[in-house]
């Protein structure tokens, strides 16, 4: 699988991690992880100038906008994206997305693949953008996944990360969609506290 990530210049507090090819091959073969495993993941804060286009993506992509604004163009339309919105971009779907010029978005994202990946996406339904609000638990889940880059190249943490990703995806299926939510900013304090707690207990 060829992993395409944006070449957006990463600031000091941004994160981008690509699973090394040897570990990707191991995860694809290992019975405990082959169903669904992370290929690349990251966190882009206030990503001014962020722009990405993938014409034939070879992996699935989940993007969670924590704050700010952006947009998505796909075959089924153009979508405005704001804080608390989740983007689901399946393998093979041509798409283009970017940050709003005035209020650039802050994003968590994960590229993933596996024999069960499409089943997880079906569980979440066909909508490209889900307005779920800023969910502190989900932010903490993304932060836990990002801890993978501190684990070296031992396969076991990557197998664990595959299960964390599967739990994250299935947890989204039981979140109520809040279609009328204008912005997730109201919950930002709770979200930040949840992430801080995850750092205190997890590092």
PAFI-519913 format. One record per residue: residue in three letters; x, y, z of N, C-alpha, C, O in turn. Coordinates in steps of 0.02 Angstrom, whole numbers, plus 50000, padded with zeros to 5 digits. Example, Ala and Ser with C-alpha at 12.3 -4.5 7.8 and 13.67 -1.06 7.14 Angstrom:
! residues 2
REC    r    n.X    n.Y    n.Z   ca.X   ca.Y   ca.Z    c.X    c.Y    c.Z    o.X    o.Y    o.Z
REC  ALA  50660  49716  50390  50615  49775  50390  50660  49835  50390  50712  49834  50423
REC  SER  50642  49888  50354  50684  49947  50357  50645  50002  50394  50670  50057  50402
***
This chain:
! residues 203
REC    r    n.X    n.Y    n.Z   ca.X   ca.Y   ca.Z    c.X    c.Y    c.Z    o.X    o.Y    o.Z
REC  UNK  50042  49940  50000  50000  50000  50000  50044  50062  50000  50090  50068  50041
REC  UNK  50030  50107  49954  50067  50170  49950  50030  50221  49993  49971  50234  49983
REC  UNK  50065  50250  50042  50034  50297  50088  50050  50368  50065  50108  50388  50064
REC  UNK  49998  50405  50048  50007  50476  50028  49986  50520  50085  49927  50520  50105
REC  UNK  50032  50559  50112  50014  50610  50161  50034  50677  50133  50074  50681  50087
REC  UNK  50006  50730  50161  50022  50797  50135  50093  50816  50155  50121  50789  50203
REC  UNK  50121  50861  50117  50188  50885  50132  50184  50952  50170  50230  50992  50169
REC  UNK  50127  50962  50205  50119  51023  50244  50177  51028  50294  50192  50981  50330
REC  UNK  50210  51087  50295  50269  51094  50340  50248  51089  50413  50208  51129  50438
REC  UNK  50277  51041  50447  50256  51025  50515  50287  51074  50565  50348  51081  50567
REC  UNK  50246  51108  50606  50274  51151  50658  50298  51109  50717  50288  51048  50719
REC  UNK  50329  51142  50765  50359  51106  50822  50307  51065  50859  50323  51010  50884
REC  UNK  50245  51089  50865  50194  51052  50903  50149  51009  50859  50099  50982  50883
REC  UNK  50166  51004  50795  50130  50958  50752  50161  50889  50753  50218  50881  50775
REC  UNK  50124  50840  50729  50150  50771  50729  50130  50736  50664  50074  50745  50639
REC  UNK  50176  50697  50638  50162  50655  50579  50205  50593  50584  50266  50597  50592
REC  UNK  50173  50535  50580  50210  50472  50588  50186  50422  50537  50125  50411  50530
REC  UNK  50232  50392  50501  50215  50341  50451  50242  50274  50474  50302  50268  50489
REC  UNK  50199  50224  50478  50221  50157  50499  50272  50131  50449  50259  50129  50389
REC  UNK  50331  50111  50473  50384  50088  50427  50360  50028  50385  50321  49986  50410
REC  UNK  50383  50023  50322  50360  49969  50277  50365  49899  50307  50320  49858  50298
REC  UNK  50420  49885  50342  50428  49817  50371  50372  49802  50421  50346  49746  50422
REC  UNK  50354  49852  50461  50300  49841  50510  50232  49840  50476  50187  49805  50499
REC  UNK  50223  49878  50422  50160  49874  50384  50150  49803  50358  50095  49776  50362
REC  UNK  50203  49774  50332  50197  49705  50306  50182  49656  50362  50142  49610  50353
REC  UNK  50213  49666  50420  50200  49622  50477  50128  49629  50500  50095  49579  50514
REC  UNK  50103  49690  50504  50034  49702  50527  49984  49671  50479  49931  49647  50501
REC  UNK  50000  49671  50415  49954  49643  50365  49952  49567  50369  49902  49536  50349
REC  UNK  50005  49536  50394  50008  49462  50399  49986  49436  50467  49960  49381  50473
REC  UNK  49997  49476  50519  49985  49454  50588  49910  49447  50601  49872  49495  50592
REC  UNK  49887  49387  50622  49815  49377  50633  49783  49426  50681  49724  49443  50675
REC  UNK  49822  49451  50730  49793  49496  50780  49784  49568  50754  49749  49608  50785
REC  UNK  49815  49584  50697  49812  49653  50673  49787  49660  50602  49769  49715  50580
REC  UNK  49786  49605  50564  49774  49610  50491  49705  49637  50474  49695  49661  50418
REC  UNK  49658  49635  50521  49591  49661  50507  49590  49736  50494  49554  49758  50449
REC  UNK  49628  49774  50533  49626  49847  50527  49686  49875  50566  49691  49864  50626
REC  UNK  49730  49910  50532  49791  49934  50564  49811  50002  50536  49796  50018  50479
REC  UNK  49846  50042  50576  49865  50110  50555  49925  50110  50508  49975  50076  50520
REC  UNK  49921  50150  50455  49976  50158  50408  50013  50224  50420  50074  50228  50410
REC  UNK  49977  50274  50441  50007  50340  50456  49957  50378  50498  49897  50368  50493
REC  UNK  49983  50423  50540  49939  50462  50583  49972  50527  50601  50033  50535  50595
REC  UNK  49931  50575  50623  49961  50639  50640  49912  50687  50672  49853  50674  50681
REC  UNK  49941  50744  50690  49904  50800  50721  49932  50864  50690  49991  50878  50695
REC  UNK  49888  50903  50659  49907  50966  50628  49871  51023  50663  49810  51031  50654
REC  UNK  49906  51064  50703  49873  51120  50737  49870  51181  50692  49920  51201  50661
REC  UNK  49811  51212  50689  49801  51274  50650  49841  51271  50585  49887  51310  50573
REC  UNK  49821  51224  50543  49861  51205  50484  49852  51253  50426  49822  51236  50374
REC  UNK  49878  51314  50434  49873  51365  50382  49907  51340  50318  49963  51315  50319
REC  UNK  49871  51347  50262  49899  51326  50198  49894  51252  50185  49918  51229  50133
REC  UNK  49863  51214  50229  49858  51142  50220  49812  51126  50161  49756  51150  50157
REC  UNK  49837  51086  50114  49800  51067  50054  49823  50998  50032  49883  50984  50031
REC  UNK  49775  50954  50015  49793  50886  49994  49745  50863  49941  49685  50877  49943
REC  UNK  49772  50827  49892  49731  50797  49839  49754  50726  49828  49814  50714  49819
REC  UNK  49707  50678  49827  49724  50608  49813  49675  50584  49759  49615  50582  49771
REC  UNK  49702  50565  49701  49658  50545  49646  49640  50471  49648  49585  50453  49627
REC  UNK  49686  50429  49673  49671  50357  49679  49700  50331  49745  49748  50293  49745
REC  UNK  49670  50352  49801  49699  50332  49866  49698  50257  49875  49648  50223  49860
REC  UNK  49753  50230  49901  49759  50158  49911  49745  50138  49983  49754  50080  50002
REC  UNK  49723  50186  50024  49706  50170  50093  49645  50211  50114  49623  50255  50078
REC  UNK  49619  50194  50171  49562  50231  50200  49590  50287  50244  49645  50281  50271
REC  UNK  49551  50340  50251  49574  50398  50290  49518  50424  50333  49462  50435  50311
REC  UNK  49535  50434  50397  49489  50465  50445  49520  50530  50468  49578  50531  50491
REC  UNK  49484  50584  50464  49507  50650  50486  49457  50677  50537  49397  50674  50527
REC  UNK  49483  50702  50592  49440  50732  50644  49461  50804  50655  49518  50817  50675
REC  UNK  49416  50850  50640  49430  50921  50648  49413  50943  50719  49355  50940  50739
REC  UNK  49463  50964  50756  49452  50984  50825  49429  51056  50830  49389  51073  50874
REC  UNK  49453  51099  50786  49436  51170  50788  49452  51201  50720  49484  51169  50677
REC  UNK  49429  51262  50710  49442  51296  50647  49395  51271  50592  49345  51239  50605
REC  UNK  49414  51287  50530  49371  51270  50474  49412  51244  50415  49472  51258  50409
REC  UNK  49378  51206  50371  49409  51182  50310  49355  51160  50262  49296  51175  50272
REC  UNK  49374  51124  50211  49327  51101  50160  49350  51035  50130  49409  51017  50133
REC  UNK  49303  50999  50101  49317  50935  50067  49280  50934  50001  49220  50950  49998
REC  UNK  49314  50917  49947  49283  50903  49882  49289  50829  49868  49344  50801  49871
REC  UNK  49233  50797  49853  49233  50726  49834  49182  50718  49778  49148  50766  49759
REC  UNK  49177  50657  49751  49132  50645  49694  49060  50663  49711  49022  50682  49667
REC  UNK  49041  50655  49774  48972  50668  49793  48961  50738  49820  48909  50752  49851
REC  UNK  49007  50784  49808  48994  50853  49825  49050  50889  49861  49104  50861  49873
REC  UNK  49036  50951  49879  49083  50992  49918  49053  51000  49988  48994  51013  49995
REC  UNK  49095  50992  50038  49072  50994  50107  49113  51046  50146  49174  51048  50141
REC  UNK  49078  51087  50184  49112  51132  50230  49125  51094  50295  49082  51055  50317
REC  UNK  49183  51104  50324  49203  51066  50383  49219  51115  50440  49252  51166  50429
REC  UNK  49197  51098  50500  49210  51140  50558  49230  51099  50619  49234  51038  50615
REC  UNK  49242  51133  50675  49261  51099  50736  49209  51048  50757  49150  51063  50760
REC  UNK  49231  50986  50771  49186  50933  50791  49161  50891  50733  49117  50849  50742
REC  UNK  49188  50902  50673  49168  50863  50614  49218  50807  50600  49279  50815  50609
REC  UNK  49191  50751  50578  49230  50692  50562  49224  50679  50487  49169  50679  50460
REC  UNK  49281  50668  50453  49282  50652  50382  49301  50579  50372  49349  50555  50402
REC  UNK  49262  50544  50331  49275  50473  50316  49287  50466  50241  49242  50477  50201
REC  UNK  49349  50449  50223  49368  50446  50153  49393  50376  50136  49450  50359  50151
REC  UNK  49350  50336  50105  49369  50266  50092  49420  50260  50035  49427  50305  49993
REC  UNK  49454  50205  50035  49501  50187  49982  49467  50194  49913  49410  50174  49904
REC  UNK  49504  50223  49865  49478  50228  49797  49436  50289  49783  49423  50304  49725
REC  UNK  49415  50326  49835  49374  50386  49824  49420  50447  49813  49455  50469  49858
REC  UNK  49419  50474  49752  49458  50534  49737  49433  50591  49781  49372  50600  49789
REC  UNK  49479  50629  49810  49458  50685  49853  49512  50739  49856  49570  50728  49839
REC  UNK  49490  50796  49877  49533  50854  49886  49508  50891  49947  49447  50900  49955
REC  UNK  49553  50913  49990  49530  50950  50049  49583  51001  50069  49641  50996  50049
REC  UNK  49561  51049  50109  49608  51100  50131  49581  51142  50188  49522  51138  50205
REC  UNK  49625  51182  50216  49608  51225  50273  49578  51290  50249  49597  51316  50196
REC  UNK  49533  51317  50287  49506  51383  50275  49562  51435  50283  49604  51429  50329
REC  UNK  49563  51484  50240  49618  51533  50242  49615  51577  50304  49667  51593  50333
REC  UNK  49555  51595  50326  49549  51640  50384  49553  51604  50450  49583  51629  50498
REC  UNK  49523  51544  50454  49522  51506  50518  49543  51435  50503  49501  51390  50502
REC  UNK  49607  51423  50493  49630  51356  50473  49615  51303  50526  49619  51316  50586
REC  UNK  49598  51245  50502  49578  51191  50547  49636  51161  50587  49694  51166  50567
REC  UNK  49618  51130  50643  49663  51088  50683  49637  51017  50677  49579  51002  50691
REC  UNK  49682  50972  50655  49661  50905  50636  49698  50849  50671  49758  50855  50685
REC  UNK  49662  50795  50686  49692  50730  50697  49676  50688  50635  49622  50696  50606
REC  UNK  49720  50644  50615  49706  50602  50557  49742  50535  50562  49794  50529  50594
REC  UNK  49712  50485  50529  49743  50419  50527  49726  50386  50460  49668  50381  50441
REC  UNK  49777  50363  50425  49769  50320  50366  49770  50248  50390  49810  50230  50434
REC  UNK  49726  50206  50362  49725  50137  50386  49703  50090  50330  49676  50110  50279
REC  UNK  49716  50026  50341  49697  49974  50294  49687  49909  50332  49696  49907  50393
REC  UNK  49668  49856  50297  49659  49791  50328  49597  49756  50300  49555  49788  50268
REC  UNK  49593  49692  50312  49539  49652  50283  49470  49670  50310  49419  49655  50279
REC  UNK  49467  49702  50369  49403  49722  50399  49390  49797  50394  49339  49821  50418
REC  UNK  49436  49834  50363  49430  49907  50362  49364  49930  50330  49332  49975  50357
REC  UNK  49345  49899  50275  49283  49919  50242  49222  49901  50285  49172  49936  50284
REC  UNK  49227  49847  50324  49173  49830  50370  49165  49883  50424  49109  49900  50442
REC  UNK  49221  49908  50450  49217  49962  50499  49185  50024  50469  49145  50057  50501
REC  UNK  49203  50040  50407  49175  50099  50374  49100  50090  50362  49061  50137  50369
REC  UNK  49080  50029  50343  49008  50016  50333  48969  50026  50398  48912  50049  50398
REC  UNK  49001  50008  50453  48970  50017  50519  48955  50091  50532  48907  50107  50567
REC  UNK  48996  50134  50503  48988  50206  50515  48942  50240  50465  48925  50299  50473
REC  UNK  48921  50204  50413  48873  50232  50366  48907  50269  50309  48968  50279  50309
REC  UNK  48867  50290  50259  48895  50317  50197  48914  50391  50198  48947  50414  50151
REC  UNK  48896  50428  50250  48908  50500  50248  48982  50516  50250  49020  50486  50288
REC  UNK  49003  50564  50208  49074  50585  50207  49092  50624  50270  49146  50616  50298
REC  UNK  49045  50668  50291  49058  50712  50349  49005  50698  50402  48945  50701  50388
REC  UNK  49028  50682  50462  48982  50672  50519  48995  50726  50570  49052  50738  50591
REC  UNK  48942  50759  50591  48949  50815  50639  48937  50787  50709  48880  50782  50732
REC  UNK  48991  50769  50742  48985  50734  50807  49003  50779  50866  48996  50759  50923
REC  UNK  49027  50840  50852  49049  50883  50906  49119  50865  50931  49146  50813  50911
REC  UNK  49147  50907  50972  49213  50892  51000  49203  50842  51058  49173  50858  51109
REC  UNK  49228  50783  51048  49219  50728  51095  49284  50716  51133  49332  50691  51104
REC  UNK  49287  50733  51197  49349  50725  51235  49377  50654  51232  49437  50644  51227
REC  UNK  49333  50604  51234  49356  50535  51232  49391  50519  51166  49442  50484  51165
REC  UNK  49363  50545  51111  49393  50533  51046  49461  50568  51040  49508  50540  51011
REC  UNK  49466  50628  51067  49531  50663  51067  49583  50623  51105  49640  50616  51084
REC  UNK  49562  50596  51163  49608  50555  51202  49628  50492  51164  49685  50469  51169
REC  UNK  49581  50462  51126  49596  50403  51086  49648  50419  51033  49694  50380  51021
REC  UNK  49641  50476  51000  49690  50496  50949  49759  50508  50981  49810  50489  50953
REC  UNK  49759  50540  51039  49822  50552  51074  49856  50486  51092  49917  50480  51088
REC  UNK  49816  50437  51113  49844  50372  51130  49875  50339  51068  49929  50310  51072
REC  UNK  49842  50345  51012  49869  50317  50949  49935  50352  50931  49982  50319  50908
REC  UNK  49938  50417  50941  49998  50455  50924  50058  50434  50967  50115  50446  50948
REC  UNK  50044  50404  51024  50099  50379  51066  50139  50324  51032  50193  50306  51055
REC  UNK  50112  50298  50978  50147  50245  50941  50216  50267  50917  50262  50226  50914
REC  UNK  50223  50331  50901  50288  50353  50874  50343  50355  50926  50402  50363  50910
REC  UNK  50325  50346  50990  50376  50344  51043  50394  50272  51062  50433  50262  51108
REC  UNK  50366  50223  51026  50373  50154  51048  50430  50116  51013  50439  50056  51024
REC  UNK  50469  50150  50971  50521  50115  50935  50491  50070  50882  50436  50082  50858
REC  UNK  50527  50018  50863  50505  49974  50809  50487  49904  50832  50486  49857  50793
REC  UNK  50471  49897  50896  50447  49834  50923  50376  49822  50895  50333  49866  50900
REC  UNK  50363  49763  50864  50297  49751  50834  50238  49753  50883  50183  49770  50864
REC  UNK  50250  49735  50947  50194  49727  50993  50154  49792  51002  50092  49790  51000
REC  UNK  50186  49851  51013  50146  49912  51018  50106  49927  50954  50053  49957  50958
REC  UNK  50131  49906  50897  50094  49918  50835  50033  49873  50831  49980  49893  50806
REC  UNK  50039  49811  50856  49981  49767  50859  49929  49796  50908  49869  49795  50894
REC  UNK  49953  49823  50964  49908  49855  51011  49874  49916  50979  49815  49927  50988
REC  UNK  49913  49955  50940  49885  50014  50907  49831  49994  50857  49782  50030  50848
REC  UNK  49839  49936  50825  49787  49911  50779  49721  49901  50818  49667  49917  50792
REC  UNK  49726  49875  50878  49666  49865  50919  49638  49931  50944  49577  49940  50949
REC  UNK  49682  49978  50961  49659  50044  50981  49620  50077  50924  49568  50108  50934
REC  UNK  49646  50070  50862  49613  50099  50804  49545  50067  50793  49496  50101  50779
REC  UNK  49542  50001  50799  49478  49966  50790  49427  49988  50842  49368  49997  50827
REC  UNK  49450  49996  50904  49405  50020  50958  49382  50091  50943  49324  50107  50954
REC  UNK  49427  50133  50919  49410  50203  50902  49355  50202  50848  49305  50237  50854
REC  UNK  49365  50163  50795  49317  50161  50740  49249  50136  50763  49197  50164  50746
REC  UNK  49249  50082  50802  49185  50055  50824  49150  50101  50873  49089  50103  50876
REC  UNK  49190  50139  50913  49159  50186  50960  49122  50242  50922  49072  50269  50947
REC  UNK  49146  50259  50862  49112  50311  50823  49042  50289  50802  48998  50331  50793
REC  UNK  49033  50225  50794  48968  50199  50771  48914  50209  50824  48855  50211  50807
REC  UNK  48933  50216  50887  48882  50224  50939  48876  50296  50963  48840  50310  51011
REC  UNK  48912  50342  50931  48905  50413  50948  48844  50441  50912  48835  50428  50852
REC  UNK  48802  50478  50946  48746  50510  50911  48771  50567  50868  48811  50608  50891
REC  UNK  48748  50570  50806  48766  50626  50762  48726  50687  50784  48666  50682  50797
REC  UNK  48759  50744  50788  48724  50805  50808  48725  50853  50749  48768  50896  50742
REC  UNK  48676  50844  50705  48676  50878  50641  48671  50954  50648  48696  50990  50605
REC  UNK  48640  50978  50702  48630  51049  50708  48685  51085  50747  48680  51145  50761
REC  UNK  48737  51048  50765  48791  51078  50804  48829  51128  50760  48855  51109  50707
REC  UNK  48833  51190  50782  48867  51240  50741  48943  51236  50748  48979  51242  50699
REC  UNK  48966  51225  50809  49038  51225  50821  49053  51185  50883  49014  51184  50930
REC  UNK  49111  51152  50883  49131  51114  50941  49168  51156  50992  49192  51130  51043
REC  UNK  49174  51222  50981  49216  51263  51024  49192  51264  51096  49232  51272  51142
REC  UNK  49127  51256  51106  49099  51257  51174  49132  51204  51218  49141  51215  51277
REC  UNK  49149  51148  51188  49176  51092  51226  49252  51091  51228  49282  51044  51255
REC  UNK  49283  51142  51200  49356  51139  51194  49391  51132  51262  49442  51098  51266
REC  UNK  49366  51164  51314  49398  51160  51380  49398  51088  51404  49449  51062  51428
REC  UNK  49340  51055  51399  49336  50985  51419  49384  50943  51377  49417  50898  51403
REC  UNK  49387  50958  51313  49430  50918  51268  49503  50925  51287  49540  50876  51290
REC  UNK  49523  50986  51301  49593  50998  51319  49609  50963  51385  49663  50933  51392
REC  UNK  49563  50967  51433  49575  50933  51497  49581  50858  51488  49623  50826  51521
REC  UNK  49540  50829  51443  49543  50757  51432  49610  50737  51402  49639  50687  51421
REC  UNK  49634  50778  51356  49699  50763  51324  49755  50770  51376  49802  50730  51377
REC  UNK  49750  50822  51418  49802  50831  51470  49803  50771  51518  49856  50747  51538
REC  UNK  49742  50748  51536  49739  50690  51580  49770  50628  51548  49806  50590  51580
REC  UNK  49757  50620  51482  49785  50561  51448  49861  50565  51447  49895  50513  51452
REC  UNK  49889  50626  51442  49962  50633  51443  49990  50618  51512  50043  50587  51519
REC  UNK  49954  50642  51563  49978  50632  51632  49981  50558  51649  50027  50534  51682
REC  UNK  49929  50521  51626  49925  50450  51646  49960  50404  51596  49976  50347  51612
REC  UNK  49973  50431  51536  49998  50385  51484  50071  50394  51467  50097  50357  51425
REC  UNK  50106  50441  51499  50176  50451  51479  50223  50444  51538  50284  50451  51530
***
